[in-house]
Amino acid sequence: MTLLRTPLHELSAAAIARFVPFSGWEMAVQYSGLKAEHNAVRNNVGMFDISHMGKFLLAGENLVEALQTLVPSNLARLAVGQAQYTVLLNEKAGIIDDIIYYHQGDRRGVLIVNAATTQKDWDWLTAHLEPKGITLTDVSRDNVLIAVQGQKAETVLQTFVENLDLSSLKLFNHATAEIYGESVFIARTGYTGEDGFEVMIPPTAGQKLWTALSDAGVVPCGLGCRDTLRLEAALHLYGQDMDDDTTPLEAGLGWLIHWDEKGDFIGKDILLTQKEKGVDRRLVGLQMQTRGIARHDYPVFVNGENVGIVTSGTMSPTLNEAIALAYLLAIAKKGQAVDIEIRSKLYPAQVVKKPFYRSPHR
């Protein structure tokens, strides 16, 4: 299969990026090195080409009312210019995808979805929204998406942004501004646990911005450090930490369910049952107690009994400790001692509070 390339691919290649296949795209996994890129975001500023992500424009009367039936969060609480991280649910309350909805008024909104689920999300949304008069436009290939992340993101990006004071944008707020004479979408969102912005911009202007940011000292960063950064912040990766067979309550996303503010939505009855009776398993944080790194699909044991499985794991560059997310039987509590099987040997770990790292700059 021929892999897709973003409009920034040639610039990444010129920066000697190492590429890997990812969700049908050829994406940069690292440039100068995972740890250097990771530390640049934690301590300074870095940038990511995330143009592979799905980008949908929604329009129509009663847009929020129609979209409300597909998610557990109350989108009606949003003011124009605010955004909500939430999940699309199937009839079993399984997570079709995690998304961000950007509210632009009664008739307009923007959805950013995962690259791996773009077509699945499109099919689900069109099937449920078009009969209600909502028009969807897929602009995934028409725009570059650049994430500028880190404590100095605002200062650096502001030099290129016209007609918008970035300090006025609060976390999970968004606005339209100009860069190089082009109208661009800017949101104070990201996937690193640090302060930062995501900029949706036409390709030619996006290429110019990427080059200018690099010349200004912003470090190009790949998917490798994007994964270590998001895991330190205990941010979920769709397809590993949650999927179609995982409910928000199992995934530790119960805070997305606005029980007292919502009418009916797909999967609500199942979630109400889980709320009443409890879940059989839940996603927890683990910290290794000795050498050894827990990886995806490694089994977890307590007193010799298999009690769960690792979904994501890495050596944390910030903490210099091995951390992981895992689904364990719901009886697991903070401080619980467990063993993780790594290459046929058991290594001790402990259930710890999430997130593993919290930025002082956010």
C-alpha positions, 0 to 999 in steps of 0.5 A, spaced: 500 500 500 502 506 498 503 511 504 500 518 504 505 524 505 503 530 509 505 537 505 510 538 510 514 531 508 519 534 504 521 539 509 521 533 514 526 529 510 530 535 509 531 535 516 533 528 516 527 525 519 526 518 520 520 515 517 515 510 519 508 507 517 503 510 521 495 509 520 496 509 512 501 515 513 509 516 512 510 520 518 516 522 522 518 518 528 524 522 530 529 528 528 534 529 532 533 524 537 527 522 542 530 524 548 532 531 545 525 532 542 522 530 548 526 535 553 525 540 548 517 540 549 518 540 556 523 545 557 522 550 551 518 549 545 517 544 540 513 543 534 509 537 531 507 535 524 500 532 525 497 534 518 495 526 518 489 527 523 482 528 521 479 535 520 471 535 519 467 542 518 460 541 521 454 546 519 447 546 520 441 548 524 441 545 531 448 542 530 449 541 537 443 538 539 444 533 533 451 532 536 449 531 543 446 524 542 453 521 540 457 523 545 456 523 553 459 530 554 454 536 554 456 540 548 451 545 550 455 548 555 460 551 550 460 558 549 463 560 542 470 559 541 471 554 547 472 546 545 470 540 549 475 533 549 470 527 548 468 521 545 464 518 540 460 512 543 457 506 540 451 502 542 455 498 547 458 504 550 464 502 547 469 508 544 469 509 537 474 515 537 476 520 542 475 527 539 475 534 540 469 539 538 470 546 537 464 550 538 463 556 533 456 558 534 449 555 533 450 553 526 458 551 525 463 547 529 470 543 527 471 536 529 479 533 530 479 526 530 484 520 530 488 519 523 487 511 524 479 512 525 478 518 520 474 514 515 470 510 521 468 516 524 466 520 518 461 514 516 458 514 523 457 521 523 454 522 516 450 516 518 447 519 524 448 527 523 446 528 515 439 525 516 438 531 521 440 536 516 447 537 518 452 538 513 459 535 514 465 537 510 472 533 510 478 538 510 483 533 512 487 533 506 486 540 505 490 543 511 496 542 514 496 542 522 502 544 526 502 543 534 507 548 537 508 545 544 512 547 550 512 553 555 515 558 550 510 556 545 506 562 546 512 567 545 514 564 539 508 563 535 505 570 537 511 573 532 507 570 526 500 571 528 496 577 526 490 580 529 490 575 535 493 576 542 495 569 544 495 570 551 487 571 550 486 564 549 485 560 555 486 552 555 481 549 550 479 555 547 480 557 539 480 563 534 481 565 527 487 569 526 492 571 520 498 568 518 502 570 512 495 573 510 492 567 510 486 565 515 488 560 520 484 556 525 488 556 532 487 552 538 490 552 545 490 545 545 495 539 544 497 532 546 503 533 550 501 535 557 504 542 556 502 549 554 501 549 546 497 551 540 495 547 534 494 551 528 490 549 522 493 552 516 493 552 508 499 548 505 503 553 502 503 558 508 504 551 513 510 550 509 512 557 510 510 557 518 514 550 519 520 553 516 520 559 520 519 556 526 525 552 525 529 558 523 526 561 530 529 555 534 523 551 535 525 543 535 522 539 530 519 533 534 516 526 531 511 521 533 516 517 538 517 523 543 509 525 542 508 518 545 512 519 551 510 526 552 502 524 552 504 517 556 507 522 562 501 526 562 497 519 562 493 521 555 490 516 552 492 513 545 486 510 541 487 503 539 491 501 545 488 505 551 481 504 549 477 502 543 470 500 541 470 495 546 472 499 552 467 504 555 469 511 558 468 508 565 473 503 564 478 507 561 478 512 567 474 517 562 468 518 567 469 525 568 467 526 560 460 524 562 455 530 564 450 525 568 446 531 570 446 535 564 444 530 558 438 527 555 439 521 552 445 519 548 448 513 545 450 508 550 447 511 556 443 505 559 450 501 559 453 507 562 448 508 567 448 500 569 456 500 570 455 506 574 450 503 579 454 496 579 461 498 578 466 496 572 470 489 572 476 492 570 479 499 569 485 503 566 490 504 572 497 507 572 503 503 573 510 505 575 516 499 575 520 498 581 526 495 578 529 495 571 525 493 566 520 496 561 513 494 561 510 494 553 503 494 550 500 487 551 505 485 557 501 481 562 500 483 569 499 478 575 498 479 583 500 473 587 501 469 580 494 470 578 493 474 571 489 480 573 490 485 567 494 487 561 499 493 559 496 498 554 502 503 553 509 503 557 515 507 556 521 509 560 519 516 562 525 521 560 522 526 565 522 522 571 527 517 569 523 511 571 519 506 567 511 507 567 505 504 564 498 504 563 494 497 564 487 495 565 487 491 571 481 488 575 477 493 578 479 491 585 486 494 584 487 500 588 493 505 589 499 502 592 497 495 589 503 491 588 503 487 581 508 483 577 509 484 570 511 479 565 517 481 561 520 476 556 518 470 561 520 473 567 516 477 573 518 484 574 515 488 580 511 494 579 506 498 583 499 502 581 500 509 582 496 516 581 495 518 574 498 523 571 505 521 572 507 528 570 503 534 571 506 541 568 507 547 572 506 551 566 499 549 564 
